[in-house]
């Protein structure tokens, strides 16, 4: 919805925001995933 009126400038601004949001989601997923916690416990 931002790209048609603002063009490539909207892409430049939106991509880092999306990266940050996805990083937060991945950190949460890794922290809450029991399979990953089990692997960490085995390696520790």
C-alpha positions in Angstrom: 0.0 0.0 0.0 3.0 2.4 0.4 4.9 1.5 -2.7 2.6 2.9 -5.4 2.5 6.5 -4.0 6.1 6.6 -2.7 8.0 4.3 -5.2 11.3 2.8 -4.3 11.7 5.1 -1.3 9.0 3.1 0.4 10.9 -0.1 -0.3 14.1 1.3 1.2 12.2 2.3 4.4 10.0 -0.8 4.7 12.6 -3.5 4.3 14.6 -2.8 7.5 11.4 -2.6 9.4 10.3 -6.0 8.1 13.8 -7.4 8.9 13.5 -6.2 12.5 10.0 -7.6 12.9 11.1 -11.0 11.5 14.2 -11.1 13.7 11.9 -10.6 16.8 9.7 -13.4 15.5 12.6 -15.7 15.0 14.1 -15.0 18.4 10.7 -15.6 20.0 10.3 -18.8 18.0 13.7 -20.2 18.9 13.2 -19.3 22.6 9.8 -21.0 22.8 10.4 -24.0 20.5 10.8 -27.1 22.7 12.8 -29.0 20.1 15.5 -26.3 19.9 15.6 -26.0 23.7 16.2 -29.8 23.9 19.1 -29.6 21.4 20.6 -26.8 23.4 20.4 -28.9 26.6 22.0 -31.8 24.9 24.9 -29.7 23.6 25.5 -28.0 27.0 
